[in-house]
């Protein structure tokens, strides 16, 4: 199945092929779901091909980060949280989700990803299963807002 985008300068076309990943959905489909739902790329009304390509470049980086977070949290649940997250990221996730100081050693990857998803609206009820891309995407946005606030606070009060 091919995904086609119309722009004034011509047609951009991107082909996709299916690959089996985790829950049975193809990896490429999950990747494009991040672009459509998380980045809301269809809302862009860019009038030139260069603008569209610049926006796609940024959004591809975001999708590239969100998709592996989801898949690695499911595939390697017992791995250290530092495999995927920088220390300041997992510590901020832990602090904001559990309202306490982070532990000396990073929690397992599954726990960090679930806490991140909870910051993005995942309820983590008994029968909910693993978090999806949307909750991880939204949680990741919030974590970076928290990090920005912390860094700004520290910079202002450093004197």
C-alpha positions as CSV (number, residue, x, y, z in Angstrom):
1,X,0.0,0.0,0.0
2,X,1.4,3.4,-0.9
3,X,0.9,6.6,1.0
4,X,0.6,9.6,-1.3
5,X,0.8,13.3,-0.4
6,X,-0.4,16.1,-2.7
7,X,1.6,19.3,-2.9
8,X,1.5,22.2,-5.3
9,X,4.9,21.4,-6.8
10,X,4.0,17.8,-7.7
11,X,3.2,14.5,-6.0
12,X,5.3,13.0,-3.2
13,X,5.0,9.3,-3.0
14,X,6.2,6.9,-0.3
15,X,5.8,3.2,-0.6
16,X,5.4,1.0,2.5
17,X,5.8,-2.7,3.2
18,X,4.6,-4.6,6.1
19,X,6.9,-6.1,8.8
20,X,5.7,-8.1,11.7
21,X,6.5,-6.3,15.0
22,X,5.2,-7.0,18.5
23,X,1.4,-6.8,18.5
24,X,0.9,-8.0,14.9
25,X,0.7,-4.6,13.4
26,X,3.4,-3.8,10.8
27,X,6.2,-1.6,12.0
28,X,5.7,0.8,9.1
29,X,2.0,1.2,10.0
30,X,2.9,2.1,13.6
31,X,5.5,4.5,12.4
32,X,2.9,6.3,10.2
33,X,0.4,6.3,13.0
34,X,2.8,8.3,15.1
35,X,3.1,10.8,12.2
36,X,-0.7,11.0,11.7
37,X,-1.9,10.9,15.3
38,X,1.0,12.1,17.4
39,X,2.4,14.7,15.0
40,X,-0.9,15.5,13.4
41,X,0.9,15.8,10.1
42,X,-2.3,15.9,8.1
43,X,-3.2,19.3,9.7
44,X,-0.2,20.9,8.1
45,X,-1.2,23.2,5.3
46,X,2.3,23.9,3.9
47,X,2.2,25.5,0.4
48,X,5.5,24.5,-1.0
49,X,7.4,21.2,-1.3
50,X,10.5,22.5,0.6
51,X,8.3,23.5,3.6
52,X,6.7,20.1,3.6
53,X,10.0,18.3,3.4
54,X,11.4,20.4,6.3
55,X,8.3,19.6,8.5
56,X,8.6,15.9,7.5
57,X,12.3,15.9,8.5
58,X,11.4,17.1,12.0
59,X,8.4,14.9,12.5
60,X,10.3,11.8,11.2
61,X,12.8,12.4,14.1
62,X,9.9,12.5,16.6
63,X,8.3,9.4,15.1
64,X,11.7,7.6,15.1
65,X,12.0,8.3,18.8
66,X,8.5,7.3,19.9
67,X,8.2,4.1,17.9
68,X,11.3,2.4,19.3
69,X,10.4,3.4,22.9
70,X,7.1,1.6,22.5
71,X,8.6,-1.5,21.0
72,X,11.6,-1.8,23.3
73,X,9.5,-1.4,26.4
74,X,7.6,-4.5,25.2
75,X,10.5,-6.5,23.8
76,X,13.0,-5.9,26.6
77,X,11.0,-5.3,29.8
78,X,13.8,-6.2,32.2
79,X,16.5,-4.1,30.6
80,X,17.7,-1.1,32.5
81,X,15.9,2.2,31.9
82,X,19.2,3.8,30.9
83,X,19.3,1.7,27.8
84,X,16.8,4.1,26.2
85,X,16.5,7.1,28.5
86,X,19.2,9.6,29.6
87,X,19.6,9.7,33.4
88,X,17.9,13.1,33.6
89,X,15.0,11.8,31.5
90,X,14.2,8.6,33.6
91,X,14.8,10.5,36.8
92,X,12.4,13.2,35.8
93,X,9.8,10.6,34.7
94,X,10.2,8.8,38.1
95,X,10.0,12.0,40.1
96,X,6.9,13.4,38.3
97,X,5.0,10.1,38.2
98,X,5.7,8.8,41.8
99,X,6.3,12.2,43.5
100,X,9.5,11.0,45.2
101,X,13.2,10.9,44.7
102,X,14.4,8.5,42.0
103,X,16.3,5.4,43.1
104,X,20.1,5.2,42.7
105,X,19.8,2.6,40.0
106,X,17.4,3.0,37.1
107,X,14.2,0.9,37.2
108,X,13.5,-1.7,34.5
109,X,12.7,-0.3,31.0
110,X,9.1,-1.6,31.2
111,X,8.5,0.4,34.4
112,X,10.0,3.6,33.0
113,X,8.0,3.3,29.7
114,X,4.8,2.7,31.7
115,X,5.4,5.7,33.9
116,X,6.1,7.8,30.9
117,X,2.9,6.6,29.3
118,X,1.0,7.4,32.5
119,X,2.3,11.0,32.3
120,X,0.7,10.9,28.8
121,X,-2.7,9.7,30.0
122,X,-2.3,5.9,30.2
123,X,-4.3,4.6,33.1
124,X,-2.3,1.4,33.8
125,X,-5.3,-0.5,35.0
126,X,-5.0,-4.3,35.6
127,X,-6.5,-5.3,32.2
128,X,-5.1,-2.4,30.1
129,X,-2.1,-4.2,28.7
130,X,0.9,-2.3,27.5
131,X,0.8,1.4,26.7
132,X,0.4,2.6,23.1
133,X,2.1,5.1,20.9
134,X,-0.2,8.0,21.7
135,X,0.2,7.9,25.5
136,X,4.0,7.5,25.1
137,X,4.1,10.4,22.6
138,X,2.1,12.6,24.9
139,X,4.1,11.6,28.0
140,X,7.4,12.3,26.2
141,X,6.2,15.8,25.3
142,X,5.3,16.4,29.0
143,X,8.7,15.1,30.2
144,X,10.5,17.5,27.9
145,X,8.3,20.4,29.2
146,X,9.3,19.3,32.8
147,X,12.9,19.2,31.8
148,X,12.8,22.6,30.2
149,X,11.1,24.0,33.4
150,X,13.7,22.4,35.7
151,X,16.6,23.7,33.5
152,X,15.2,27.2,33.4
153,X,14.7,27.2,37.1
154,X,18.2,26.1,37.7
155,X,19.7,28.6,35.3
156,X,17.8,31.5,36.8
157,X,18.7,30.5,40.4
158,X,22.3,29.6,39.7
159,X,23.7,32.9,40.9
